[in-house]
Amino acid sequence: MSVRVRYAPSPTGHLHIGNARAALFNYLFARKYNGSFIVRIEDTDTSRNIEVGVESQLKYLKWLGIEWDESIDKDGGFGPYSQLERLDIYKKYADLLVEKGIAYKCYCTPKELETEREAMIACGEDKLHYSGKCYGRSEEDLPYTLRFHVPTNEEYVFNDIVKGEVSFKSEDIGDWVMVRENGIPTYNFACVIDDYLMKISHVLRGEDHITNTPKQIMIYRALGWETPIFGHMTLIVNENMKKLSKRDFSIIQYIEQYQELGYLPDALFNFISLLGWSPKGEEEILNREQLIEMFDSTRLSKSPAKFDKEKLAYINNRYIKELSVEDTVELCMPHLVEEGIVQGKDDEWIYSLVSIFKGRMSYGAEIIDLYDEFFEQEFVLNQEMIDFISQEGVNETLIAFRDLLQELVTFNAVDIKPLIKQAGKIAGSKGKMLFMPLRIATTASMHGPDLPQVLSLLGKETVIERINANIK
């Protein structure tokens, strides 16, 4: 069987982390088995579509490195790939189901349906399904929807890739709307027609779709079509094991936001692949080719996928460490420019700044926090630092280093570095008693990045002023 899978977003918003995961797993599955990955736009919910919805979906899928074989911009012979361009196709099959007596016209108004529902609630009904009173009703010249007539005493069983055998009984599903009053099909009808005609072999999606599956199987059976293989991925949850909500601001949820903050697409691709899937072995830093080779749908988790922010920070930090300094500068520059930090600074200063914090950054914008923490904090020594530089011989070391710095014409890391050892020779200090006093007296810290680079960034005037303040 030729593998053909699809990601079918609705253009009702920007690319969400959950949708990105669905696309990514379908992409990996297709590439693993040399199949085709299709992006189909399910835009029939016209009231909720936003103008940039399609653009955002495609732009940020591409940014993540999820390339498709067929879509609205790449016809593979199964188009159109936008549902609103396929309305005549849906009408053909809807008319067929009406002719077969499987679908029927429902003339009930929204008010009538609500009244019926309220009556069911008042009677203590636990299954609030449409009564089916329009089934068999003679045709009238009134607005109508098309409903699918659910058979009685039927069971819908399928073997889910993730969940194993799943079954639903027809008695738990009322006659459902297949085509709206405006002639636009509902999701459960349209996606079956599309999946069949586009020869989709596997439907991999979130478990929130699992209750849609029996309705879709009904359409397959009614039209005499073979069903695809289904796989429903578990939900992504936050650190409190609660389903991700758009109101949960503790987690960044849109791919666009990750790009803006300076996350790397390869790192995010790597991280998302681990949300509900695990590779064999312990290694979790895996590039695209490794993930494709290792991907195994039987290793999709049956438990909710916890969004681990610390793991994301770790993975992105690992990828940043592998960047060249030039590429890291490019990643950080939009944020440095926006904050006015690089105004009036030359390339050497900028490269030195980025080099210092490169190993500590988990995303590009974090350089602003690191800069503020180090350069904008109040210059105050704690008691441990005061005690350390109060030791015998420290004054001489500070004086020697200050005097050497004052003679420097070009105040850069390369020229500062040899002066540290020279100051030690003059003052007779070495090791910890040489480096630690200089760091404390100039940075108010006992540990930190490369000292010559830090001093070059602070500038000659600030460094000498701080040393003088600590000479007793």
KOLTISE-908473 format. One record per residue (C-alpha): residue in one letter; chain; x, y, z. Coordinates in nm, 4 decimals. Each point is the difference from the previous one (the first is absolute). Layout:
<atoms>
A/A/X/Y/Z .
...
</atoms>
This chain:
<atoms>
M/A/0.0000/0.0000/0.0000 .
S/A/0.1299/0.3426/-0.0961 .
V/A/0.0204/0.2231/0.3066 .
R/A/-0.1872/0.3288/-0.0365 .
V/A/-0.0644/0.2131/0.3060 .
R/A/-0.1377/0.3485/0.0475 .
Y/A/0.0019/0.2947/0.2339 .
A/A/-0.3277/0.1859/-0.0400 .
P/A/-0.0088/0.3274/0.1927 .
S/A/-0.2877/0.2431/0.0209 .
P/A/0.1142/0.3590/-0.0697 .
T/A/-0.1654/0.1221/0.3177 .
G/A/0.3234/0.1072/0.1700 .
H/A/0.3768/-0.0153/0.0010 .
L/A/0.2039/-0.3210/0.0068 .
H/A/-0.0364/-0.1442/0.3499 .
I/A/0.2515/-0.2340/0.1627 .
G/A/-0.2610/-0.2797/0.0018 .
N/A/-0.0744/0.0378/-0.3693 .
A/A/0.3713/0.0215/-0.0755 .
R/A/0.0474/-0.3332/0.1777 .
A/A/-0.2763/-0.1615/-0.2079 .
A/A/0.1649/0.1284/-0.3167 .
L/A/0.3454/-0.1088/0.1139 .
F/A/-0.1027/-0.3584/0.0850 .
N/A/-0.1783/-0.0338/-0.3337 .
Y/A/0.3079/0.1386/-0.1736 .
L/A/0.2330/-0.2445/0.1789 .
F/A/-0.2338/-0.2910/-0.0772 .
A/A/-0.0101/0.0904/-0.3692 .
R/A/0.3754/0.0434/-0.0280 .
K/A/0.0688/-0.3199/0.1964 .
Y/A/-0.1973/-0.2081/-0.2503 .
N/A/0.0828/0.2011/-0.3143 .
G/A/-0.3600/0.1155/-0.0164 .
S/A/-0.1706/0.3316/-0.0713 .
F/A/-0.0820/0.2750/0.2472 .
I/A/-0.2972/0.2170/-0.0952 .
V/A/-0.1098/0.3311/0.1514 .
R/A/-0.3709/0.0522/-0.0572 .
I/A/-0.1819/0.3156/0.1089 .
E/A/-0.3302/-0.0695/0.1760 .
D/A/-0.1567/0.3439/-0.0319 .
T/A/-0.3721/-0.0833/0.0089 .
D/A/-0.0558/0.1688/0.3371 .
T/A/-0.0137/0.3373/-0.1714 .
S/A/-0.1161/0.1933/0.3065 .
R/A/0.3224/-0.0817/0.1852 .
N/A/0.2560/0.0274/-0.2808 .
I/A/0.2526/0.2814/0.0343 .
E/A/0.1654/0.1831/-0.2872 .
V/A/0.3557/-0.1134/0.0754 .
G/A/-0.0941/-0.3494/0.1181 .
V/A/0.1190/-0.1930/-0.3066 .
E/A/0.3107/0.2167/-0.0389 .
S/A/0.0994/-0.0550/0.3637 .
Q/A/-0.0488/-0.3757/-0.0190 .
L/A/0.2144/-0.0412/-0.3112 .
K/A/0.2642/0.2581/0.0930 .
Y/A/0.0762/-0.1491/0.3399 .
L/A/-0.0197/-0.3615/-0.1122 .
K/A/0.2665/0.0922/-0.2540 .
W/A/0.2015/0.1860/0.2660 .
L/A/0.0001/-0.3176/0.2123 .
G/A/0.1284/-0.1934/-0.2994 .
I/A/-0.3217/-0.1941/-0.0613 .
E/A/-0.0184/-0.0094/-0.3784 .
W/A/-0.3067/-0.1421/-0.1742 .
D/A/-0.0378/-0.1943/-0.3226 .
E/A/-0.3453/0.1317/-0.0884 .
S/A/-0.2033/0.3042/0.1020 .
I/A/-0.1651/0.3130/-0.1342 .
D/A/0.3390/0.1072/-0.1414 .
K/A/0.1121/-0.3438/-0.1228 .
D/A/-0.2558/-0.2013/-0.1943 .
G/A/0.0575/-0.3735/0.0118 .
G/A/-0.3028/-0.0884/-0.2093 .
F/A/-0.2455/-0.0316/0.2910 .
G/A/-0.1095/0.3620/0.0330 .
P/A/-0.1516/0.2391/0.0648 .
Y/A/0.1625/0.0003/0.3448 .
S/A/-0.2318/0.2607/0.1487 .
Q/A/-0.3420/-0.1277/0.1061 .
L/A/-0.1913/0.3090/-0.1119 .
E/A/0.1180/-0.0817/-0.3535 .
R/A/-0.1439/-0.3525/0.0291 .
L/A/-0.3656/0.0803/0.0749 .
D/A/-0.1243/-0.1562/-0.3247 .
I/A/0.1777/-0.3239/0.0942 .
Y/A/-0.1685/-0.0133/0.3409 .
K/A/-0.3415/0.0729/-0.1557 .
K/A/0.0387/-0.2959/-0.2334 .
Y/A/0.0504/-0.2432/0.2885 .
A/A/-0.2549/0.1680/0.2249 .
D/A/-0.2634/-0.0353/-0.2743 .
L/A/0.0976/-0.3653/-0.0390 .
L/A/-0.0532/-0.0672/0.3713 .
V/A/-0.3400/0.1736/-0.0149 .
E/A/-0.0968/-0.2158/-0.2979 .
K/A/0.0982/-0.3116/0.1938 .
G/A/-0.2127/0.1101/0.2953 .
I/A/0.3034/0.0231/0.2255 .
A/A/-0.0090/0.3784/0.0294 .
Y/A/-0.3120/0.2130/0.0290 .
K/A/-0.1165/0.3588/0.0079 .
C/A/-0.0590/0.1469/0.3441 .
Y/A/-0.2228/0.3083/0.0104 .
C/A/0.0321/0.0651/0.3737 .
T/A/0.0907/0.3565/0.0902 .
P/A/0.2664/0.0733/0.2639 .
K/A/-0.2792/0.1088/0.2343 .
E/A/-0.1873/-0.3290/-0.0470 .
L/A/0.3174/-0.1978/0.0616 .
E/A/0.0709/0.1937/0.3187 .
T/A/-0.3570/-0.0556/0.1229 .
E/A/0.0350/-0.3722/-0.0678 .
R/A/0.3303/-0.0100/0.1876 .
E/A/-0.1434/0.1842/0.3011 .
A/A/-0.2890/-0.2470/0.0137 .
M/A/0.2446/-0.2919/0.0016 .
I/A/0.1960/0.1564/0.2845 .
A/A/-0.3229/0.0585/0.1958 .
C/A/-0.0884/-0.3691/-0.0425 .
G/A/0.3404/-0.1073/0.1290 .
E/A/0.1239/-0.1356/-0.3335 .
D/A/0.3724/-0.0766/0.0083 .
K/A/0.0404/-0.0202/-0.3798 .
L/A/-0.0925/0.3374/-0.1397 .
H/A/-0.0234/-0.1092/-0.3630 .
Y/A/-0.2209/0.1396/-0.2706 .
S/A/-0.3256/-0.1965/-0.0014 .
G/A/0.0121/-0.0687/-0.3743 .
K/A/-0.3535/0.1297/-0.0465 .
C/A/0.0753/0.1302/-0.3501 .
Y/A/0.1084/-0.3435/-0.1219 .
G/A/-0.2612/-0.1108/-0.2537 .
R/A/-0.1664/0.3418/-0.0017 .
S/A/-0.1356/0.1086/-0.3373 .
E/A/0.1936/0.2706/-0.1809 .
E/A/-0.0918/0.3599/0.0648 .
D/A/0.1120/0.3304/-0.1469 .
L/A/0.1858/0.0989/0.3152 .
P/A/0.3646/0.0488/0.0975 .
Y/A/0.1568/-0.3285/0.1077 .
T/A/0.3156/-0.1738/0.1117 .
L/A/0.0972/-0.3505/-0.1073 .
R/A/0.0277/-0.2521/0.2822 .
F/A/0.1542/-0.3443/-0.0059 .
H/A/-0.2438/-0.2643/0.1202 .
V/A/0.1934/-0.2082/0.2524 .
P/A/-0.0823/-0.3718/-0.0236 .
T/A/-0.1317/-0.1787/0.3075 .
N/A/0.1897/-0.2749/0.1823 .
E/A/0.3234/0.0648/-0.1850 .
E/A/0.3484/-0.0106/0.1509 .
Y/A/0.2920/0.1931/-0.1382 .
V/A/0.3289/-0.1682/0.0823 .
F/A/0.3438/0.1018/-0.1196 .
N/A/0.3546/-0.0896/0.0949 .
D/A/0.1717/0.3220/0.0973 .
I/A/0.3785/0.0220/-0.0480 .
V/A/0.0367/0.1634/0.3418 .
K/A/-0.2953/-0.1192/0.2058 .
G/A/-0.0571/-0.3495/-0.1326 .
E/A/-0.3569/-0.1177/-0.0558 .
V/A/-0.2617/0.2727/0.0388 .
S/A/-0.3758/-0.0457/-0.0372 .
F/A/-0.3119/0.2167/-0.0038 .
K/A/-0.3667/-0.0970/-0.0057 .
S/A/-0.2419/0.1682/-0.2380 .
E/A/-0.2509/0.0533/0.2826 .
D/A/0.2436/0.2520/0.1502 .
I/A/0.0006/0.2132/-0.3162 .
G/A/-0.3010/0.1948/-0.1217 .
D/A/-0.0793/0.0907/-0.3604 .
W/A/0.2621/0.2622/-0.0713 .
V/A/0.0168/0.2948/-0.2376 .
M/A/0.1946/-0.0913/-0.3115 .
V/A/-0.0610/0.3157/-0.2056 .
R/A/-0.0925/0.3398/0.1447 .
E/A/-0.2911/0.2122/-0.1134 .
N/A/0.2360/0.2091/-0.2176 .
G/A/0.1093/-0.3100/-0.1908 .
I/A/0.3431/-0.0187/0.1608 .
P/A/0.0836/-0.3448/0.1404 .
T/A/0.0964/-0.0622/0.3610 .
Y/A/0.3413/-0.1302/0.0953 .
N/A/-0.0943/-0.3660/0.0418 .
F/A/-0.1516/-0.0268/-0.3460 .
A/A/0.2468/0.2085/-0.1990 .
C/A/0.3156/-0.1538/0.1443 .
V/A/-0.1141/-0.3540/-0.0907 .
I/A/-0.0685/0.0977/-0.3604 .
D/A/0.3385/0.1723/-0.0183 .
D/A/0.1940/-0.2790/0.1704 .
Y/A/-0.1478/-0.2630/-0.2296 .
L/A/0.0451/0.1946/-0.3242 .
M/A/0.3520/0.1041/0.1007 .
K/A/0.0820/-0.3656/0.0770 .
I/A/0.0996/0.0710/0.3603 .
S/A/0.1295/-0.3252/0.1493 .
H/A/0.0489/0.1063/0.3631 .
V/A/-0.1780/0.2676/0.2030 .
L/A/0.2276/0.1133/0.2848 .
R/A/-0.1506/0.2711/0.2182 .
G/A/-0.0644/0.1108/0.3589 .
E/A/-0.2186/-0.2072/0.2292 .
D/A/-0.2543/0.2815/0.0188 .
H/A/-0.1113/-0.1313/-0.3418 .
I/A/-0.0664/-0.3545/0.1163 .
T/A/-0.3731/0.0575/0.0554 .
N/A/-0.0233/0.1211/-0.3611 .
T/A/0.1301/-0.3327/-0.1264 .
P/A/-0.3257/-0.2045/0.0238 .
K/A/-0.1875/0.2667/-0.1994 .
Q/A/0.2693/-0.0141/-0.2639 .
I/A/-0.0079/-0.3794/-0.0107 .
M/A/-0.3759/0.0289/-0.0636 .
I/A/0.0703/0.1989/-0.3167 .
Y/A/0.2624/-0.2504/-0.1158 .
R/A/-0.2420/-0.2874/0.0509 .
A/A/-0.2911/0.1816/-0.1617 .
L/A/0.2043/0.0627/-0.3136 .
G/A/0.1581/-0.3449/-0.0024 .
W/A/0.3511/0.1339/0.0522 .
E/A/0.2858/-0.1514/0.1959 .
T/A/0.0971/0.1986/0.3085 .
P/A/0.3553/0.1269/0.0509 .
I/A/0.2088/-0.1035/0.3013 .
F/A/-0.0630/0.2354/0.2919 .
G/A/0.2421/0.1170/0.2682 .
H/A/-0.0980/0.2449/0.2736 .
M/A/0.2877/0.1690/0.1808 .
T/A/-0.0413/0.0845/0.3661 .
L/A/-0.0528/0.3576/0.1131 .
I/A/0.2797/0.2396/0.0890 .
V/A/-0.0275/0.1072/0.3631 .
N/A/0.1717/0.2628/0.2146 .
E/A/0.2162/-0.0626/0.3056 .
N/A/-0.3159/-0.0441/0.2099 .
M/A/-0.1176/-0.2704/-0.2422 .
K/A/-0.2824/0.2241/-0.1223 .
K/A/-0.0896/0.0141/-0.3694 .
L/A/0.1670/0.2938/-0.1733 .
S/A/-0.2361/0.2940/-0.0132 .
K/A/0.0420/0.3176/-0.2009 .
R/A/-0.0514/0.1796/0.3303 .
D/A/0.3003/-0.1780/0.1515 .
F/A/0.2623/0.2719/-0.0332 .
S/A/0.2657/-0.2006/0.1855 .
I/A/0.0830/-0.1772/-0.3268 .
I/A/0.0771/0.1592/-0.3353 .
Q/A/-0.2440/-0.1691/-0.2352 .
Y/A/0.0420/0.1473/-0.3482 .
I/A/0.2884/-0.0778/-0.2355 .
E/A/0.0150/0.3639/-0.1100 .
Q/A/0.0841/0.1001/0.3578 .
Y/A/0.2892/-0.2454/0.0128 .
Q/A/0.1468/0.1457/-0.3163 .
E/A/-0.0348/0.3537/0.1350 .
L/A/0.1727/-0.0939/0.3261 .
G/A/0.2979/-0.1486/-0.1800 .
Y/A/-0.0561/-0.3729/0.0307 .
L/A/0.1657/-0.2116/-0.2665 .
P/A/-0.2342/-0.1894/-0.2355 .
D/A/0.2091/-0.3194/0.0110 .
A/A/-0.0046/0.0038/0.3802 .
L/A/-0.3751/0.0563/0.0115 .
F/A/-0.0500/-0.2780/-0.2569 .
N/A/0.2059/-0.2282/0.2260 .
F/A/-0.1942/0.0998/0.3129 .
I/A/-0.3458/-0.0353/-0.1553 .
S/A/0.0887/-0.3470/-0.1278 .
L/A/0.0408/-0.1098/0.3639 .
L/A/-0.3494/0.1160/0.1005 .
G/A/-0.1711/-0.3365/0.0119 .
W/A/0.2631/-0.2070/-0.1778 .
S/A/0.3247/-0.1459/0.1264 .
P/A/0.2994/-0.1323/-0.1946 .
K/A/0.1851/-0.3132/0.0939 .
G/A/0.2988/0.0772/0.2208 .
E/A/0.0773/0.2912/0.2286 .
E/A/0.1103/0.2654/-0.2493 .
E/A/-0.2579/0.2727/-0.0573 .
I/A/0.2021/0.2465/-0.2077 .
L/A/-0.0907/-0.1288/-0.3436 .
N/A/0.0126/0.1702/-0.3377 .
R/A/-0.2663/-0.0287/-0.2672 .
E/A/0.1638/-0.2909/-0.1826 .
Q/A/0.0457/-0.1969/0.3222 .
L/A/-0.3623/0.0611/0.1005 .
I/A/-0.1266/-0.1198/-0.3368 .
E/A/0.2144/-0.3125/0.0188 .
M/A/-0.1005/-0.0761/0.3612 .
F/A/-0.3683/0.0904/-0.0206 .
D/A/-0.2215/-0.2914/0.0980 .
S/A/-0.3726/0.0561/0.0452 .
T/A/-0.0171/-0.2874/0.2504 .
R/A/0.2022/0.2194/0.2369 .
L/A/-0.2656/0.2722/0.0093 .
S/A/-0.0913/0.0404/0.3655 .
K/A/-0.3321/-0.1050/0.1500 .
S/A/0.0497/0.2540/0.2798 .
P/A/-0.0465/0.3783/-0.0289 .
A/A/0.3028/0.1849/-0.1353 .
K/A/0.1360/0.2343/0.2645 .
F/A/0.1321/0.3304/-0.1319 .
D/A/0.3319/0.0215/0.1831 .
K/A/0.1292/0.3588/-0.0220 .
E/A/0.3342/-0.0967/0.1517 .
K/A/0.0526/-0.2658/-0.2655 .
L/A/-0.0791/0.2536/-0.2724 .
A/A/0.2505/0.2458/0.1505 .
Y/A/0.2633/-0.2761/0.0201 .
I/A/-0.0527/-0.1156/-0.3587 .
N/A/0.0044/0.3503/-0.1464 .
N/A/0.3093/0.0865/0.2046 .
R/A/0.1755/-0.3063/-0.1435 .
Y/A/-0.0813/0.1133/-0.3529 .
I/A/0.1128/0.3582/0.0701 .
K/A/0.3330/-0.1308/0.1294 .
E/A/0.0559/-0.1627/-0.3393 .
L/A/-0.0500/0.3285/-0.1868 .
S/A/0.2894/0.2113/-0.1187 .
V/A/0.0448/0.3337/0.1773 .
E/A/-0.1119/0.1697/-0.3232 .
D/A/-0.3276/-0.1924/-0.0080 .
T/A/-0.0571/0.0621/0.3709 .
V/A/0.0491/0.3740/-0.0533 .
E/A/-0.2586/-0.0140/-0.2785 .
L/A/-0.2402/-0.1791/0.2379 .
C/A/0.0474/0.2608/0.2727 .
M/A/0.0263/0.3221/-0.2002 .
P/A/-0.3732/0.0793/-0.0350 .
H/A/-0.0315/-0.0081/0.3788 .
L/A/0.3206/0.1955/0.0648 .
V/A/-0.1063/0.2666/-0.2499 .
E/A/-0.3503/0.0265/0.1444 .
E/A/0.1404/0.0571/0.3496 .
G/A/0.2554/0.2555/-0.1250 .
I/A/0.2893/-0.2012/0.1449 .
V/A/0.2169/0.0018/-0.3129 .
Q/A/-0.0491/0.3658/-0.0843 .
G/A/0.3425/0.1568/-0.0514 .
K/A/0.1790/-0.3340/0.0485 .
D/A/0.2354/-0.1490/-0.2586 .
D/A/-0.0086/-0.3574/-0.1355 .
E/A/0.2786/-0.1131/0.2309 .
W/A/-0.1998/0.1053/0.3063 .
I/A/-0.3169/-0.1688/-0.1283 .
Y/A/0.1781/-0.3250/-0.0841 .
S/A/0.1702/0.0010/0.3372 .
L/A/-0.3336/0.0524/0.1780 .
V/A/-0.1656/-0.2882/-0.1844 .
S/A/0.3012/-0.2267/0.0522 .
I/A/-0.0156/0.0510/0.3762 .
F/A/-0.3634/-0.1071/0.0311 .
K/A/-0.0266/-0.2452/-0.2903 .
G/A/0.0382/-0.3067/0.2209 .
R/A/-0.2648/0.1161/0.2474 .
M/A/-0.2772/0.1029/-0.2397 .
S/A/-0.3014/-0.2240/-0.0506 .
Y/A/-0.1484/0.2395/-0.2612 .
G/A/0.1131/0.3147/-0.1785 .
A/A/-0.2010/0.2576/0.1960 .
E/A/0.1440/-0.1331/0.3248 .
I/A/0.3202/0.1917/-0.0699 .
I/A/-0.1852/0.3111/0.1212 .
D/A/-0.0660/-0.1554/0.3415 .
L/A/0.3579/-0.1260/0.0206 .
Y/A/0.1339/0.3427/-0.0955 .
D/A/-0.2196/0.1760/0.2565 .
E/A/0.0895/-0.2508/0.2698 .
F/A/0.3696/0.0511/-0.0560 .
F/A/0.0469/0.3600/-0.1127 .
E/A/-0.2979/0.1873/0.1405 .
Q/A/-0.0121/-0.1483/0.3479 .
E/A/0.1033/0.2173/0.2927 .
F/A/0.3731/-0.0375/0.0692 .
V/A/-0.0104/-0.1300/0.3571 .
L/A/0.2295/-0.2547/0.1651 .
N/A/-0.1458/-0.2486/0.2457 .
Q/A/0.1779/-0.0890/0.3245 .
E/A/0.1754/-0.3046/-0.1452 .
M/A/0.1505/0.2142/-0.2763 .
I/A/0.1007/0.2736/0.2435 .
D/A/0.1718/-0.2558/0.2228 .
F/A/0.1851/-0.1481/-0.2957 .
I/A/0.1465/0.3264/-0.1305 .
S/A/0.0874/0.1068/0.3561 .
Q/A/0.2704/-0.2663/0.0103 .
E/A/0.3650/0.0876/0.0130 .
G/A/0.1593/0.0702/-0.3394 .
V/A/-0.3233/0.0786/-0.1848 .
N/A/0.0523/0.3773/0.0085 .
E/A/0.3369/-0.0390/-0.1734 .
T/A/-0.1593/-0.2171/-0.2715 .
L/A/-0.2767/0.2509/-0.0642 .
I/A/0.2430/0.2934/-0.0143 .
A/A/0.2336/-0.1809/-0.2403 .
F/A/-0.2852/-0.0960/-0.2324 .
R/A/-0.1490/0.3510/0.0078 .
D/A/0.3310/0.1614/-0.0865 .
L/A/0.0519/-0.2355/-0.2935 .
L/A/-0.3523/0.0652/-0.1307 .
Q/A/0.0501/0.3753/0.0175 .
E/A/0.2850/-0.0317/-0.2483 .
L/A/-0.2120/-0.1876/-0.2554 .
V/A/-0.0809/0.1907/-0.3170 .
T/A/-0.2365/-0.2621/-0.1498 .
F/A/-0.2232/-0.1437/0.2700 .
N/A/-0.0899/-0.3391/-0.1421 .
A/A/0.0023/-0.3597/0.1245 .
V/A/0.3113/-0.0967/-0.1932 .
D/A/0.2066/0.2799/0.1571 .
I/A/-0.1544/-0.0380/0.3486 .
K/A/0.0658/-0.3741/0.0338 .
P/A/0.3836/0.0074/0.0379 .
L/A/-0.0236/0.2840/0.2525 .
I/A/-0.1670/-0.2323/0.2521 .
K/A/0.3062/-0.2241/0.0230 .
Q/A/0.2283/0.3040/-0.0102 .
A/A/-0.1840/0.1506/0.2991 .
G/A/0.0442/-0.3312/0.1829 .
K/A/0.3752/0.0088/-0.0538 .
I/A/0.0222/0.3584/0.1236 .
A/A/-0.2099/-0.0695/0.3110 .
G/A/0.1260/-0.3522/0.0614 .
S/A/-0.3460/-0.1566/-0.0301 .
K/A/-0.1218/-0.2935/-0.2099 .
G/A/-0.2844/-0.2444/-0.0471 .
K/A/-0.3130/0.0707/0.1966 .
M/A/0.1637/0.2889/0.1875 .
L/A/0.0685/0.1681/-0.3341 .
F/A/-0.3149/-0.0596/-0.2040 .
M/A/-0.2669/0.0096/0.2705 .
P/A/0.0824/0.3475/0.1417 .
L/A/0.0075/0.1484/-0.3499 .
R/A/-0.3393/-0.1534/-0.0862 .
I/A/-0.1600/0.1082/0.3285 .
A/A/0.1366/0.3527/-0.0174 .
T/A/-0.1143/0.0556/-0.3576 .
T/A/-0.3220/-0.2029/-0.0344 .
A/A/-0.1331/-0.0492/0.3572 .
S/A/-0.0084/-0.3713/-0.0713 .
M/A/0.2129/-0.2978/0.0978 .
H/A/-0.0757/-0.1916/-0.3200 .
G/A/-0.0915/0.0904/-0.3531 .
P/A/0.0971/0.0153/-0.3667 .
D/A/0.3497/0.0575/-0.1349 .
L/A/0.1372/0.2910/0.2040 .
P/A/0.1995/0.1850/-0.2713 .
Q/A/-0.3071/0.0004/-0.2242 .
V/A/-0.2234/0.1261/0.2795 .
L/A/0.2446/0.2799/0.0852 .
S/A/0.0236/0.1076/-0.3634 .
L/A/-0.3790/0.0280/-0.0106 .
L/A/-0.0183/0.1973/0.3242 .
G/A/0.2483/0.2499/-0.1357 .
K/A/0.3243/0.1449/0.1383 .
E/A/-0.1539/0.2813/0.2012 .
T/A/-0.2509/-0.2245/0.1837 .
V/A/0.2566/-0.2726/0.0736 .
I/A/0.2580/0.2394/0.1464 .
E/A/-0.2675/0.1803/0.1997 .
R/A/-0.1154/-0.3307/0.1532 .
I/A/0.3554/-0.1117/0.0833 .
N/A/0.0733/0.3312/0.1694 .
A/A/-0.3160/-0.0382/0.2072 .
N/A/0.1302/-0.3331/0.1339 .
I/A/0.3592/0.1037/0.0771 .
K/A/0.0286/0.0401/0.3741 .
</atoms>
